[in-house]
Structure formats: structure tokens, C-alpha cells
Amino acid sequence: PATLEDVKRWTQDGANFGLLAGRFPAVDIDCTDPHLSAELVALAHRMLGAAPVRVGQAPKALLPYRLEGAPVSRMALLIYPEGKGPTKPVHLLEVLGAGRQYLINGTHPTGTPYLWSEPLPAPGQLSPLSREAVDAFFKEATFLLEVLPGCEVERIGDGAVREAQDAPAQDGLVAPTFALLE
């Protein structure tokens, strides 16, 4: 477990800080079209509830929520604005859940700091998110996107958390001490 001294040192070193998405899933809008990104943020707020918006490389955005119900794994919509094709730009709308993480503080690889539309609330104050709510959100987003001329949408994942098969034993992958890890 990290100590307060660890966090102070990491902060001084310029480290980024992330959050595991298992209990705090997030809607990740990887869309470079400012109008479409704004529409997807508005749709998420309308259908999933209020959430602060994190931006690192605008107009891309991330909205954190609090898990309600069964765990959720990754669910995504691949967005092809001009139809599917090898050279066409692709936007991504996904829900990060179990087994994923996202940054909540630090610097984006472009060098810009991650900024929030408002301070992050206490965990219990985040709007709840369920797999059923995400399904409804994705259906509405697909409808919204597919009315755009030439736009095609492909869904990936159903949000069900599955047991890993033939995964290596994890106990042997943990360093016995922090000093040994360093």
C-alpha cells in the first residue's frame, strides 16, 4: 500500500495518478470531432447522470461513475464517420470497467495537464452506472450516430465479466517487497 510519503514523492516527480475502473467505471469518449464529442457528453449526462468531465486532449473526454450492480467489463462502440475502410478515421466510445484503469490527475502524453470541469466528488456522490444503463446508452448513441450521413457503428463487448481461462498464477508476479521491485 502506498504511504502519504510515497504519494508526496510521486507528486514531486510529476507522476500521473490513476483509478481502477472496476468499482468506478468511466465513459471514455475518444472522439476528435468537437461537435460529436459534445453531443456524446450531453447524451451520457442525460442518460447516465451527472458526471465531471476530464479532458487531456480536447475534445476527447472521460466521465467517471460509480458501479451499481454486477461488475462491468469493457464495452465499446467503434465509430466510422465515413463508413468502414482501412484509411477512414475512427472514433471510439467506450465504458472502462473491470480490468481497466484511467488517469485522474497528471499530464497527457501531449504535455497538457488533465483538467476537470469540476472537482471530483466523494466516491459515494458519483452517479451510479449499471450494465443495463450502458446498454441503453449505447443503443441511443448508435441511433444518434447512424443518422449521420455515411456513419457506421460497430459494437464490441457486452460488459459481462468473464473468468480468465488459462491465466498464469498471479501470486508469482507480485514482488515480495517494494525495495526488491525497485
Phi, psi and omega in degrees: 000139179291142175260169177299323178295321176301312182297318178299316181294316181297321179297315179297328179280355179082024182291151171273154178238133182241173180227132175292136187273357182303310179265346181228072180297158181222146172271120182250114183255094178266078185227125182268000176269114185301321181290317179293318178300315179297321178296319181290323175297314180298320179295318178299314179299317182292318186266330186252346180109167181297144177202142173295154182247125176258133178234134175241316177229090183302145008267011177300147185213157177224136181236117181272148178225180178244130182297135173231122179092207184296149178304151181241132172258183186302135173226140184211155169241122171273128185246119178251096185300332181241029182086160181291142178175156185294335183251005183278145177292147181234132171257161182226131173240117182221159172250121177272127181224218183309133179084001180241172177210166176209155182278139177245346179204142177137210186234131176292153179305338178285350181100353179272144179287150172289131181237146179250146178292336178201161179299147176296131178282171173301149183310318181291346180268351176292146177296141180286149181224131177237164179298323179296320178294322179294319178303313179296319178299314180295322178297316179293319178297318179299315178300313180301317184285320185287349174279348176287135183304124176081352185283135175236148182231137177234128180267141176234130175079149179246002178086353180288135177272124181247150177289138177291137179254135179057031177284144178295153177301128184280334183302324181286352181264000182262128177292137182293332178217159178295321180299317179294323177298317177299000000 
